[in-house]
Amino acid sequence: MNFLLPNEPGSAARRFFLSSAIWLLVGVIFGLIGAIEMVDPDLFPAHEHLTFGRMRPLHINILVFGFLMTAFFGGFLHVIPAVCRTKLISERLANFAVWFYNAIVVAALATLPFGLTQGREYAELIWGIDIAILAAVAVLIFLVFGTIARRTESLLYVSAWYIGGGLIWTFFVFAVGNVVWQAPHGSWMGIHDQILLWFYGHNVVGLVVTPQAIGLAYYIIPRATRTPIYSHSLSLIGFWMLIVMYTHTGTHHLLQAPVPQWLKVLSIVNSISLIVPVFAFLTNVWLPLKDRFSRVFRDVGAKMVFTGTIWYFIVCLQGPYHSLPSVQRVTHFTQWVIAHSHIALLGFGGFIAMGATYYILPIILKRDLYSRLLADFQYWLMLIGTLGIFLSLTFAGLIQGEAWLMGEVVYRVLPELKIYFVVRGIAGVMVVTGAVLFVINVLLTILRKTPPLPVEGSEAETEVAA
Amino acid sequence: MFVPIWLIFFGSGLIMAVTTLVWSVRSRQFDDQDRARFLPLSGLTRDELDEIPSTRRGADFVAYMLIFGAGLAAFLLCLVIVLTH
């Protein structure tokens, strides 16, 4: 019982971080298999469960629900008590959430390769797994809000707003997007289904990954650099703007479909307006560092989180840009969009998830990382790999878009793309290697027995209020 | 059936958002915003706050410029194709 559900502070966060590292490795291996199949489609002719159609949903679901969410959950279990100046409401329940949530990801792994899918992009998981995910998120909502309710600090820091809001949005966006009241197929009819699907598909990034990643970045960057954010009021304006603006952006995926015109216009206007909350966040974490930029590099975790914010900047310039119909004439249905989603989930969300692991894990364990050198090497592998994926797919997408606008037929365009898919595969090998190093470093950091370091802030507390 | 379910979702979201906003005003969450900026630093000792940071790492700075450069290149290339077709 004590091994399964320990009451030791930080034990659940530690386990979430370890499972996140393992799911990252599993997820990117499936991604690499899919990338190789883009070059050699008949790689596994006798194994239908290893075909691209099975690998792609597996890759996405394992990375979103396995890698990103578990890292974010681990981060919440540390950050929420820290900013609320209290203890987690129940460490045992948090450990239950670790086992339950990981069982869900294993269930995804055991169903998708065998064709057990609802067949809707990003919402492939079968109904029973959908319900289990909602139950797990409900447990996390209880843990986070229960801890917030016990806080001894009256003011809620912006991280708590984003993390609490992010979990509530995750629950509702997931339930509605997966049409969970329509068991067992989890879908609606006709164009209504597509509107719901893209409401969900886009909000997986915008209202699930984004607020959770931003919530962690708002805590890690100021603390690691010993530099408060520029303006807390601005951060809350960003939070409320995200609520107002993000909800209906998904329909910009359906500009060529018979969707009501008002909804298309609303989705484009909202997509452009998202520049406001994005720059509210970036201003808040970048501007205070103008004379203290070197402090970012002191901690490898903070460096990764900061790199995630730079990817966020690129992603959030691209997003509004290619929501415009004139730009979509070139980019829609091409590899450009795949490049964009890779820098959103791996560049932005992934780097913040890995950075949060590297920053918080040593604090929980009260000892240094196993190897800073290994972490730095992993950082460069991941960075160059992500850049390689982004550039190769972007160029491939622009060639596709240009060729189709010129009236060129698909079978004559495909050979032109092969070299870019080869580059993407090589970049994928770098990402997989980085994930191997991540697992090794996290595992050895947890297993290593060294005398504890002085804990950050363990001596007489300093009054830092202005 | 689609519209009623959507309205229930939309309505419950709106009610939750407005309730949260009202609660945050009544519990003075928007007061004392300058102190709120410092909350993530709470618990750090004076030594930890004053410690001398490492010097700037040139390679890391180059990496950030590479990301900006890649994003800008993608943006401009796409713009050229959009404007010429």
Interface residues (C-beta under 8 A of the other chain):
Chain A: A82 V83 R85 E153 S154 L155 L156 Y157 V158 S159 I168 F172 V176 W181 W188 H192 Y218 Y219 P222 R223 T225 R226 P228 I229 Y230 S231 H232 S233 L236 W240 I243 T247 R292 F293 S294 R295 V296 F297 R298 K303 T307 I310 W311 F313 I314 L317 Q318 Y321 H322 S326 V327 R329 V330 T331 W336 A339 G347 W380 L383 L387 F390 L391 T394 F395 L398 G401 E402 L405 E456 G457 S458 E459 A460 E461 T462 V464 A465 A466
Chain B: F2 I5 F9 S12 G13 M16 A17 L21 S24 S27 R28 Q29 F30 D32 Q33 D34 R35 A36 R37 F38 L39 P40 L41 S42 G43 L44 T45 R46 D47 E48 L49 E51 P53 S54 T55 R56 R57 D60 A63 Y64 L66 I67 F68 A70 G71 A73 A74 F75 L77 C78 I81 V82 H85
